[in-house]
Amino acid sequence: MVYLTSTQSRHPLHPWPLTHVGHGSCCMHLLNHLTNTASLCFISPHTTTGANAVMAALLAILMHLLVPALLLMRVVAVVAAGAPPFSCGGGPSLGLPFCNTKLPAAQRAADLVSRMTPAEKASQLGDVANGVPRLGVPSYKWWNEALHGVAISGKGIHMDRGAVRSATSFPQVLLTAASFNDNLWFRIGQATGKEARAFYNIGQAEGLTMWSPNVNIFRDPRWGRGQETPGEDPAVASRYAAAFVRGLQGSSSNTKSVPPVLLTSACCKHATAYDLEDWKGVTRYSFRATVTVQDLADTFNPPFRSCVVDGKASCVMCAYTSVNGVPSCANADLLTKTFRGSWGLDGRYVAADCDAVSIMRNSQFYRPTAEDTVATTLKAGLDIDCGPYVQQHAMAAIQKGKLTQQDVDKAVKNLFTTRMRLGHFDGDPKAHVYGNLGAAHICTQEHKNLALEAALDGIVLLKNSAGVLPLKRGSVASAAVIGHNANDVLALLGNYWGPPCAPTTPLQGIQGYVKNVRFLAGCHKAACNVAATPQAAALASTSDSVILFMGLSQEQESEGKDRTTLLLPGNQQSLITAVANAAKRPVILVLLTGGPVDITFAQANPKIGAILWAGYPGQAGGLAIAKVLFGEKNPSGRLPVTWYPEEFTKVPMTDMRMRSAGSYPGRSYRFYKGKTIYKFGYGLSYSKFSHRVVTARNNPAHNTTLLLAAGHAATTEDNLSYHVDHIGDELCRQLKFLAVVKVQNHGPMDGKHTALMFLRWPNATDGRPARQLVGFQSQHIKAGEKAHLRFEVSPCEDFSRVRDDGRKVIDKGSHFLKVGKHELEISFGA
């Protein structure tokens, strides 16, 4: 039997009644229905005699070759018409076990795979997966992006056609991380997931597997993709990973597990120790990173563990990087032993970064042939390649005995398990849990408000001399807005973006507060090779207030491009200085950048009265900046990365060590020993806040007794620490205690306050961090009022450190919880 489909049906693979005709009329019948409603035709065996039999045989071959292609064409036509592709709504698949929604997803996937030919299985191993028409399986595009809103960077999302041409664009991740608010991160993930599903439902998406978030550690300030990450701290990146993944996959709250049917599928990337693009001729494709076991355990791997264990991400993507001699996508210890064995990724899938497998062969020369390379990756635990390389060479690898069919089956089962969990084999998705989502759920007012909230909460006030800010609305007679980033929508978006639905540039934001606004770009672009410095100075000298919007762009920092300097590009510094000198009163400098910049000149210049860092603030960025400048929002953002001086660029990007050694200064606030422009967690407010740390229950003094109960096995060889893995889950749970931070807002403004709680050891010897983030909380507090912020502290997680052998231990003796300038001493087993 051959089934054709109808554009009149909402079921792309819905079977139409059989039509019994002779072979001649069958051909005409097919042609008549290729672009119309189709019914089935077949050649009756009773009419195939003599010449008719030859014709029938030829037609049968033709049908065998053409019908799959025609079916796929029909699926594409249906998608274009506004209906999502799916299986199990009828046709050849109906009634088969893989369509039985009562069975577990993995069991259904196994049944489907068992019915596929080796070639059909191999065709699934790339990001553009072929359909299997004889089983009613539509084609699928795995590569879709949702870094800070639904993006157009992958292959499956289409905003260049159809009814909806834009999506809500939230701030680039690094600015969102500056809010230190995991509930906000969850809600952004949730909104993005809903919009992605809506695009799918209206036929403008061919996939729901979102290859986001990026949870790599922002190890080096020059890294072009640091803007995509939650920053340099593994605790922040871990909490971001779990929260965003829960939202993106459809959890009802940040504390709930994933639902039976995924809203979308999240994929955490790029494991592991990936943070270099192209630095002095060393590219990400050929970089051989040397990373200690200690740094892997306490810096690079925790965010990915949190993705899988806490967020229940359905995918992890392996990186281009070769770590300690083994490419990440060929590392069985990483993909199978760690991801699946230690973290429990089993039943979910592992993806390779785009062309990583071919690069492994053609640039890294890890294996001698294409077949060897493909076999190595699949046996290591890889399931899908972003690119066609594995699809092209998998069959040859099997034929040459380098790969078994069981290796391929394992990967394809994991892939179809994910598609089962997305509801693609449950019949018409519009009749199921997310079927109500459509065009009206994209760029909703709720999502626009969320984009504004995220930008407002992330903006960091770096300097505010003599109370230059906030400006008073109505008291600014005229404003000069100067800078290449002031009226450029792309400057709001960073990378991996979708067309924003309601963008407001900084210039437009200021124009909403000041009637007389004059604008001059000053520089033609961020590179600022040509600057209109005299004109900018003249404009500043005749204006009541001057606001400069300077910084970077994707020409300086992006995927494939690292910086070689931390200074502002070209003539920006001289332009800023000239404008400040010409202005009537201290100017305001707003920086739109991903990574940090060395602005020592601006820090020290009294004529630059205020500095804000606004990252790449998303579609509502211009309005958010204006609200902060005019005091409608009391800034509460904190820097999620250390801002280093220009001299740090002497440190090779290729040196992966986190900890300092000799003249090597180390990296991140936990280990860096050197000068800073701004420290991790720095951020000013228009109000003054004070803190005091107390313990509310489970006084940690009882820890000595509890740890003694763990017995001798938990004590380290030197009797100075306790092994966390020997303490055990139950005792670790009992060791938890509640710490309360009493915060007072001394005024003069109401505002949200973000409290960061750190752990400090008595000394930073033996590889201990100088300090380590325990947790963060934020709350809106009225001027003159107090609030109690509650932190659940888990000593096994928060007070432990990683030894050089990769094992976590809790030191005996004193530890200090610190918020602001106040500390609380806590002792363990001493």
Stockholm file with secondary structure:
# STOCKHOLM 1.0

chainA/1-830         MVYLTSTQSRHPLHPWPLTHVGHGSCCMHLLNHLTNTASLCFISPHTTTGANAVMAALLAILMHLLVPALLLMRVVAVVAAGAPPFSCGGGPSLGLPFCNTKLPAAQRAADLVSRMTPAEKASQLGDVANGVPRLGVPSYKWWNEALHGVAISGKGIHMDRGAVRSATSFPQVLLTAASFNDNLWFRIGQATGKEARAFYNIGQAEGLTMWSPNVNIFRDPRWGRGQETPGEDPAVASRYAAAFVRGLQGSSSNTKSVPPVLLTSACCKHATAYDLEDWKGVTRYSFRATVTVQDLADTFNPPFRSCVVDGKASCVMCAYTSVNGVPSCANADLLTKTFRGSWGLDGRYVAADCDAVSIMRNSQFYRPTAEDTVATTLKAGLDIDCGPYVQQHAMAAIQKGKLTQQDVDKAVKNLFTTRMRLGHFDGDPKAHVYGNLGAAHICTQEHKNLALEAALDGIVLLKNSAGVLPLKRGSVASAAVIGHNANDVLALLGNYWGPPCAPTTPLQGIQGYVKNVRFLAGCHKAACNVAATPQAAALASTSDSVILFMGLSQEQESEGKDRTTLLLPGNQQSLITAVANAAKRPVILVLLTGGPVDITFAQANPKIGAILWAGYPGQAGGLAIAKVLFGEKNPSGRLPVTWYPEEFTKVPMTDMRMRSAGSYPGRSYRFYKGKTIYKFGYGLSYSKFSHRVVTARNNPAHNTTLLLAAGHAATTEDNLSYHVDHIGDELCRQLKFLAVVKVQNHGPMDGKHTALMFLRWPNATDGRPARQLVGFQSQHIKAGEKAHLRFEVSPCEDFSRVRDDGRKVIDKGSHFLKVGKHELEISFGA
#=GR chainA/1-830 SS CCCCCCTTSSCTTCCCCEEEECHHHHHHHHHHHTTSCCCEEEECGGGCCTHHHHHHHHHHHHHHHHHHHHHHHHHHHHHHTTCCCCSSSSGGGTTSGGGCTTSCHHHHHHHHHHTSCHHHHHTTSBSEECCBGGGTBCCEECCBCCSSSCCSSSSSBCCSSSSCCCBCCCCCHHHHHTTCCHHHHHHHHHHHHHHHHHHHHTTSBSCCEECCCBCCCCCSTTCTTGGGSSCSCHHHHHHHHHHHHHHHHTCSSTTSCCCSSCSSEEEEEEETTCCCSEETTEETTTCEECCCHHHIIIIISHHHHHHHHTSCCSEEEECSCEETTEEGGGCHIIIIIIIIIISCCTTSEEEECTTHHHHHHHTSCCSSSHHHHHHHHHHHTCCEESSSHHHHHHHHHHHTTSSCHHHHHHHHHHHHHHHHHTTTTSSCGGGSTTTTCCGGGSSCHHHHHHHHHHHHHHCEEEEEGGGCCSCCTTTCCCEEEESTTTTCGGGGTCSSCCCBSSCCCHHHHHHTTCSSEEEECCBSSTTCSSBCHHHHHHHHHTCSEEEEEEECCTTTSBTTBCCSCCSCCTTHHHHHHHHHHHSSSCEEEEEECSSCCCCHHHHHCTTEEEEEECCSCCTTHHHHHHHHHTTSSCCCCCCSSCBCCGGGGGSCTTCCCCSCBTTBCCSHHHHCCSCCSBCTTCCBCSSCEEEEEEEEESCGGGHHHHHHHTCGGGBCTTSSEEEHHHHCHHHHHHHCEEEEEEEEECSSSCEEEEEEEEEECSCCCTTCCSCEEEEEEEEEECTTCEEEEEEEECHHHHSCEECTTSCEEEESEEEEEEETTEEEEEEECC
#=GC SS_cons         CCCCCCTTSSCTTCCCCEEEECHHHHHHHHHHHTTSCCCEEEECGGGCCTHHHHHHHHHHHHHHHHHHHHHHHHHHHHHHTTCCCCSSSSGGGTTSGGGCTTSCHHHHHHHHHHTSCHHHHHTTSBSEECCBGGGTBCCEECCBCCSSSCCSSSSSBCCSSSSCCCBCCCCCHHHHHTTCCHHHHHHHHHHHHHHHHHHHHTTSBSCCEECCCBCCCCCSTTCTTGGGSSCSCHHHHHHHHHHHHHHHHTCSSTTSCCCSSCSSEEEEEEETTCCCSEETTEETTTCEECCCHHHIIIIISHHHHHHHHTSCCSEEEECSCEETTEEGGGCHIIIIIIIIIISCCTTSEEEECTTHHHHHHHTSCCSSSHHHHHHHHHHHTCCEESSSHHHHHHHHHHHTTSSCHHHHHHHHHHHHHHHHHTTTTSSCGGGSTTTTCCGGGSSCHHHHHHHHHHHHHHCEEEEEGGGCCSCCTTTCCCEEEESTTTTCGGGGTCSSCCCBSSCCCHHHHHHTTCSSEEEECCBSSTTCSSBCHHHHHHHHHTCSEEEEEEECCTTTSBTTBCCSCCSCCTTHHHHHHHHHHHSSSCEEEEEECSSCCCCHHHHHCTTEEEEEECCSCCTTHHHHHHHHHTTSSCCCCCCSSCBCCGGGGGSCTTCCCCSCBTTBCCSHHHHCCSCCSBCTTCCBCSSCEEEEEEEEESCGGGHHHHHHHTCGGGBCTTSSEEEHHHHCHHHHHHHCEEEEEEEEECSSSCEEEEEEEEEECSCCCTTCCSCEEEEEEEEEECTTCEEEEEEEECHHHHSCEECTTSCEEEESEEEEEEETTEEEEEEECC
//
